[in-house]
Amino acid sequence: MNKFLVAALLAMGTLSLQAQSLYMPRDIQKAYTKGTRSADGRPGKNYWQNRARYNITVTALPPDRNIRGTEQITYFNNSPDTLKRLNMKLILNIHRPGAPRLSPASPDYLTPGLQVDTFMVGGQTIRWNNQAASSTNQAITLPKPLMPHDSVKLNVNWHYQISLESGREGMIDSTTYYLAYFYPRVSVYDDYNGWDRLTFTDAQEFYNDFNDYTLHVKVPKNYIVWATGTLQNTNEVLQPAYAKRLQQSFTSDSTIHVATAADLEKKNITAQKDVNTWTWTANDISDMAVGISNHYVWDAASVVVDDATKRRASMQAAFLDNAADFHQSVQFGRNSLGWLSHNWPGIPYPFPKMTSFQGFADMEYPMMVNDSHQEDAHFAQFVQDHEIAHTYFPFYMGINETRYAFMDEGWATTFELLIGTAEVGKKQAEDLYKMFRVNQWIHDASTTEDLPVITPTSELSSGYGNNAYGKPSLSYLALKDMLGDVLFKKALHEYVSRWHGKHPIPWDYFNSMSSASGQNLNWFFNNWFFSNYYIDLALKLTKSTGSYTAQVSNIGGFAVPFDINVTFTDGSKQTIHQTPAVWATNQRQASVNIKTTKAIQSAVIDGGIFMDANEKDNSWTPAK
């Protein structure tokens, strides 16, 4: 492209140097060409996304392991494309023998997967093959094409056997089940990739549309149900005393014991019909999850998450009475919801409720977390903070976690550190962060650990953890250090405002942060996301009249902040902080002037959480 054409396109607003300077795959480029995404980071004038209405009835009758469901789906094609087929996502087929997995499966994990009994499109029965090769996707040819801006109705009857081994979902114990990813769904059809047909593996996470849900959960009497969304028939399924306690919790800062162990023993908490139907609704949400038990205690309280409207969010917990850490879960959760709403990201918690359910997954779901019991209460809080932080990414921002896990795990890891600092202090929070998020990567020189963060998660068989959690989190914290808290938060809020309830991709984040901050940050994003860099600095000092010059070599390459801690011969000390901006013009070498008339006895580079791969060259002392 010659310079005259570039100038003309820039003048017409059809080309942005900012958008062109970052590597962009050809399929992503097409989205910008079609105008569904714009180079300033905003959704394009032609942006669209599809959605659906789900009406689901699920029946679980423990200890029977067979879960049965019916659902009606109204799927809306908001795209400009005529759809001749739908792709159905069948996540529970991960349990089938032979399904692609990155870790071994025990016999207790294996099941026949999700079995579709009948599948109808517009009232017409469609043949369904339950023997498809252990796939988590199944294409359905429509009787007639689905035209742009039209809708189609699907009716599905299905069943599956809940796995004995509980991971992200499954049996917690013989009368406690956690149901997640449990229903057939229409997978995402988007503007840059078309149908999401990536094969789900046990290591990956999810990509869903924003849908409206009505969920009916049928369980035996004396079983309590906790689920995503708002319970619509409290007085039908709970006895008056317990319904009243739940209602009181919605305005209470103090923990209300909605159902105690003593209450459970009386077996009179729920309505005494043989089977109770609990009805939940949630709109503009990406999924539903359900926990059921006949022996979990139930705590609840609430917290103000929006000062402007005084809106409160409910915090609930369901757990075994002997789990001491979970007795603190509601207050830990209140702290988390309030802190995240008012500090980082500083956006009011966008949903009406959060429930912490005792399981084994340490996993997030819309309005729910499935967390394991911890002997250390502080660590239990750390885990719950991280999972609750996922509310914003990916549940408020519809991240494609299957392809770009760093767009949500990296943020949850960042918020986990920031809220942890407020809870347990800087040193303890940073020590935990370094141990879990940085140490393994920085001291592992294997090729896979230094793959660029932009590498699609779906293509990683190893190196996933570092590319999803530690490295992107460090990049967000480095950018925060460089821009300062005020400008960083302004840019972050603009990115969230533009893309919440939508499907952002990495380039939307890069371009939004640049345009919202008023700075071209492409050098920074190229450095952190498109390189094979790591962290390794080296320090040398040279002396001249009235000053020293610190020569800092960036051997590893990442644009990291650092401190130079100086000790003078008179015993006094000085710390000189450098933000990542020091690397903007030369990413391999930086010079820092230290004005002083005093003699320096020693100098040391300290990166803090930005741990150095080789600390042997981080210090300097004058030659003797």
N, C-alpha and C positions, 0 to 999 in steps of 0.2 A: 504494500500500500504506500503510494508516494506521499510526500509531505503536503502537497497541495490538496489531495483528496482528504487527508486527515484533517487539515485546517477547515475544509468545507463541511465535513461531517461534524466537527466540533461546533462550528457556527450554527448548524441546524439542530444541535442537541441530540444527534443520533449516535454519537460516539463519545465515550468518556475515557480519557487517559487513565483515570482511576480504575475503571473496570477492565481496561486492556492490560494493565501492568501486572496483574496477578494471573498465574496460570489458571486456565478455565477449560475443563473438558468440553468436547464438542457438543455433547448432549445438553450441557448446562448453557453453552453459548446460544443454543437454539431458543432457550427460554427468553433470553434478552432480546434476541432478534424478533421474537413473536410479541414482545411487549408485555409478557406476564410478570417479568421482574425488571427492575430498573437499576441503572448503574449508580444511582445515589443511595441505594440500599432500601428503597421503598418498594412495596408491591407495585407492579407495573399497572398501567391503565387497563390492560387486558387480563389481569390476574383473575383466576377463578379457582374454586375447589369444590369437590363433590361432597355430599353429606347424605345421611340417612336417618330414618326414624326406626327404632327397634322396640318392639313389644315382645318381651321374653317372659315365659313362665318356666321355671326350673323346679324340679321336685327332687328333694334329697331326704331319704328316710333311713338315717343311720340306725343300726350298723350295716344295713344294706349298702353295698358299694356302688350300686348302679344309680347313676344320675340321669334323669330324663328331662328333656326340654322340648318346648315348642316355641316358635318365634315367627313373628310377622315383620318383615322388613320392607319399608318403602324407601327405595333408593333414588336419589335425585341426581340427574346428570346435568350439572351446571357447566360442563365443558363445551367447547365448540365442536366436539368430535361426535360422530355417530358410533355408538358402541354395539358391536355385533356379539360380544360375549362379556361375561363378568368373570372376575377372578375371585374365588372364595378362599379365605384364609382359615386354615384348620390347625391352629397352633397345637392343640392337644395331641396331634399325630406325632409329636416329638417322642411320645411314649411307645410308639410302635417298634417292635423288633426290626432292625435294619434301617431305622431313620438316621439321617446324618447327625452325628454328634461329635463334639470335640473332647468329650470325656466319657469314660466307660459307664455303662448302665447296669445296675444290679437287677436281679430278677424282680425285686419289689418295685422297681421304677417302671418296668415294662407292663403295658396293657395293650388291648387291641386298638387303642386310639378312639377317635371320635367316629361314631357310626351314624350315618344319615339314613333315616328310615323312609322319609318321603321328602321330595323337593319339588315345589311348584312355582311356576313363573306365570303371573297373570292368570291364575286358576288352571294352568295347564301343567300336568305332571311331566317332569323332566327325569330321564334316566340318570341314576347316580351310581357311580362305581366305587364302592367302599374298599375295593381291593387295590386301588391305585397305589403305586409303589412307594408306600410310606411317605407320602408327600404332605407337606403343610400347605400346599396350594392345590386348587382344582379349578380348572377353567370350565365354565358353563356357557354353552352356545344358546343364545336367546332365541325364542320362537320367532320374534321379529326384532329388528334392530331398535335400540334405545336411542331416540333422536336427541340432539342438543336441547337442553332446557325442558326435557320431559322426565317422567319418573316411571318406575316399574315396581310391582309388588311381588314379594317373594314370601312363600310359606314353607317352613322347614320343621320337620320333626326329627329328633335326634336323641341319642343316648351315648353314654360312655361309662367306663368303669374307673372310679377314682383310684389313683395309684396308692399303694400301701406306703411307698416312700415319698414323703413330702419334700418338695423343693420350693419352687415359686408357688406351687399349688399342690394339692393332694391331701392325704389323710394326715392330720396332726396326731390324733389318737382315734380309737375305735368309734367315739361319738363326737369328735370334733373334726370338721372338714373346712378346708379353705378352697373355694372355687374361684379360679381366675383363668382368663383366656378360654372359657368353657363353652362358648357358643360359636357356631359358624358365623363368619362375618364377611362382608364384601371388603376386599382389600382396597388400599388407596390407589386411586387413579389420579396421577398428578400431571403438572404442566411440563415437567422436564424428563420424566422417565416413563410415563404411561402407567401401566399396571405394575404394582409392586408384586413381583413374583420371586423375590429372593427366598431361597429355601431357609426356613428358620432352623437354627441350631441352638443347642442348650446354652451356648455362651452369649448369644446375641440378645438384644432387647427389641423394642417394638416400634411400629409405625402405624398410626391409626388416624382415621378421619374424626372430625368433631361431629358427634351425633346427638340426637335426643333419645333418651331411654325411659321406658317404663319396664320395671322388673318386678315380677311376682315370684316370691320364693316360698314354696310349699314345704313345710317341715312338720314333724310330729309335735304334739303338745309338750311343753316344758323345754323345748329347744328355743334358744334366742338367736336372732339373726342380726348381724351387723353387715352393712353394705355401703358401697358408694351411693351418694345421693341423699335424699330427704325421705324419711319414713312418712308415708301418707296415711296410714291407718293405725296409728299408735293405740287408740282406744279400743280397737277391735282385737289386737293381738296381745296386749298387755293388760293385766289386772289393774284396776284404778290406782292402787297405792304406788305401783311401779311406774305407771304412766305419769303420775304426778311428780315423782322424783326426777324422771327424765326431763319433764317440762321445767322443773326448778333449775336443773343444771344449765339450761340455756342462758340464764342470766346470773349464774353464780361464778365467782372467782374461786371459791373453795370447792374441793372435790366432793361431789355427791356420790354416795355409794348406792347406785341404782339397784343393784342386786348383789348381795353379799353371799358368802358361802352358807351362812345359816339360812338365808332366804331360799337358796337353791335346794337345800335339803327338804324344804316344805313342799316343793313341786307345785307351787301355785302362782308362779310369776306370770305365766302366759295364760291366755284363754284356754279353756279345758276341752276344746274340740279335739277330735282325734288328729286332725291335721289343720294347722293354721297357715294362712296365706299372708305373708308380709309383703307389702307393696312399696316400692321405692321408685323415685323419679330423679332424673338428672338430665339437664339440657346442656348442649354445647360442651360435651365431655368426650374424652377419647376412649373410655372403656368403663366397665363395671366389674367389681370384685365383691365376693361374698364370704363371710365367715359364719359358721354355725357351730353351736355347742350346747350341751345340756348341763355343763358343769363349769363353765367359765364365769368368773365374777365380772361385774360391769361397773366401771367408774366413769364419771363424766363431770365436766365443768365447762367454762367458756372464757373467752378473752376478747377484749376490744381490739380489732385489727384495723379499723378505719376511724381515725379520730374525727374526720370531717362529718361522717354520718353516724358515728357511735355504733357502727355495725359490729356485732360480736360473732365469732366463729365458735362452734362447739368442738371441744376436745374430749374424745371418749377412749376408753381402753377396755379390752376383753382379754382375760388371762386366767391362768391357774392361780388359785389363792396362795399357793406356797412360793410363787415367784416374787421375791421381795423387790426386785428392780421394777417390776410392772406396777407395783403399788405407788410408785413415784411417776409413772408414765404420764398421767394426765397433767400434773404440774410441770413436768419436763416439756410436754407438748404445748402447754399454754405459753411457756417461756419461748419456745421455738416459734410458734405462730406470731406472737407479739413482736419478738425481736426481728424476725425476717420481715415483718410488715413495716416496721418503723426504722430499720437500719439498713441491712443489706439483704435483698436488693432494695429494700425501702419501698416496696409496692404492697398495698394491702392484700392480705391473703384472699384470693379471688373466689373461694368456695365456701359453702356454709358450714363445713364440718371436716374433721379429721379423726380417724379411728386408728389406734394402735392395737394390733391383734397379735397375740403370742403364737408364733409358729417357728419356722426354721430358716426362712428365706433371706432375711435382712434385705427386703425388696420393697420398692415403692409401687403404688397403684393410685389411681385418682381417688383422693380423699381417704386413702387407707395406707397403712404400712403393715407388713407382715414381718415382725422382728423376732429374733431368738432371745431366749433368756440369757442374761449375763450376770455373773457373780459380782462384778464391779459396776456399781451404779453409775459412775462417771462414764465408763465405756458404753453402758447401755444408753446414756443420754447422747453420747457422741454418735452412735449408730442411728438412733431415732432422729437426731437433728439432720443427718445426711439424707435420710429417706424422705423426711418432711420437706426438705429443701427442694426436692425434685418436683414439688408442686409447680414451680415456675418453669422448669425445664425438665421433662417434656410435656407436662399436662396443661400448662397455660400457653406455652409455645409448642406447636405440634411438630417437634423434632422428628426427623427420620433417624431414630437411634440405630437401626439396623445398618445404615451406611455411615452415619456420622455420630458415633457414641460420644465423642468429645464435646458435642454441642449441648449435652445435658449432664453427663457425668463430670465433666470438667467444672461446670458451674456449681453442681452440688458439692463437689470437693472444695471449691473456693469458699462457698458459704459455710461449709462445715468448719473450716479454719477460722473464719471471721466470727461466727457465733461462739465457737469454742474459746476464742480469746476472751470474749466477754464473760464466759461461764467459769473458766478455770485459770485464766491468766495467760499471758503471752508465752511464757516459757513452756508450760505444760502443753498448751495447744500446738505450739510449733514443734515440740519434740514428737508429739503424736503424729503430726502431719509429715514430718521428715521420715519417721519410721515406716508409716503406711504408704505414703505417696511418692517419696523421692528416693529413699535409700536403695531400694532394690535396683531401680533403673540406673542410677548414676554410677553404681559399682558393678554394673553388668555391661561389658563392652561388646556383647554379641550384636551382630548385624541387625537382627530383628528388633532390638530394643531402640535403635536409632532411626527406624524408618520414619519418614515425614508424618506428622500428625494428620495431614490431609488424606493419607492413605485410607481408602474406604474400609471401615470396620469389617464389612462382610468379606474382605479379602485377606484378613489377618488370621492366621492360625496360631500365631504367638505374638507377643508384644502388645496384645490388646490392652492390658491393664495400664501400661505406661502411656500409651497413646490416647486412652479414654479418660484417665483420671489425672495422673501427676503432671505430665508435660503441658496439657492444655490449661490446667489450673494455674500452673506457674506462669503461663503466658498471660492469663487474665490478671493475675496479681502484679506481674511486671508492668502491664499497661496501666493498671491502677496507680502504681508507683510513679510512672512517667507522666500521666495526665494530671495526677492529683485527684483526691476523692471527689471534689465538687464536679469537675469536668467529666471524670469517668462515670459518675452516677448519672449525670445529665445525658451522656451518650448512651449508656446502658438503658435508661428509661425510654429514650427515643426508639431504640431498637425493639424493646418489648412492646411499646405502644404501637409500632408499625406492624408487628408480626404476631401479637397474641391472637389465639384462635385461628392461626394460619399455619402454613408449612414453610418456615424459613430453612434455607440451606446455608452452608458456610459463607458463600459470597454475599449473602444478604447481611450477615453479621459483619463481615469485613467492611463492606461499603457503608453500612449504617453507622458504624463507629467512626469512620473517617468523616462522613458528611455531618454527623451530629456533633462531633468534636471540633469541626472546622479545620482539621488537619489531615493531610494525606498520610495515612498510616501504613501504606502498602509496603514500605521498606520493613516495618515491624512485622506485619503479617507474613511477608515472604520469609523473613528470618525464622519465625516461630513455627509456621505451619507447613512450609514447602521445602524445608531443608532437612538434612540428616545431622543437624547439629546436636550438641550436648553442652554441658556446662563445665568449663575448665579455664580458669584465669591464672595468669602468672604476673608477678610484681617485681619491678626493679625501680630503684630510686637513683637519681643523679642530683648532685648538689651544685648550686650556683649562688651568686651573691644575693642574700636576702630571701632565698626560696629553695625549695626542692621541686623536682619534677618527677612525679610518679608515672612510670611507663607501665601500662597494663596491657598485656597481650591476651587476646581472646582466642585461646587455642581451640576451645570447644565450639565456639561460634555463636551460641545463643546470646541475644541482646538482654542481658540480665542487669538488674541493679546491684550495687555492692557498696560496702563501706570500706574505707581505708582507716584502720585504727592505728594512730601514731602515738608512740611513747617517746617523750623527750628525755634528754640526759638528766634534767632537773627533777624527773619523776612526774611531771605533768603529762596530761594526755589530751588528744584531740581526735574527733571522728569526722571524716569528710565523706558525705554520702553522695553517690552518683546514681542518677536514675538511668534507665535504658537509653535515654536520649543521647548519652555520651557516645553511643555506637551508631548514631544516625548517618554520619558521613563516612565513617570507616569502621566496619564491623569487626575488624581484626586487631586494631590497635587504638588505644586511647591514651591521651596525656592529661594528667591532672596536676595543676600547679598548687603547691603547698607553700603559701607565703609565711615565712617565719625567720626570725633571727636566731632562734634557738637550735641547738644541735639535736638531731633525731637519733635516738638510741635504737629504735626498731619500728617497723611498720608491717602490718598484717592486713591482708584482704579478708573480709568476712562477708559471705553472701547470705548468711542466715538460712532461711529455708531453701535458698538457691544453692544447694549443696554442690561442692566442687569435686570433680572426679579425681583430681590429684592435688592434694593440699601441700605437698612438699615444696612447691614453688610459689606459695601464697605469702611468704614472709620475706622480709629484707632486713639485714643489719649491715652497718658500714664495714667495709673491709678493714682489717687490722694490719 
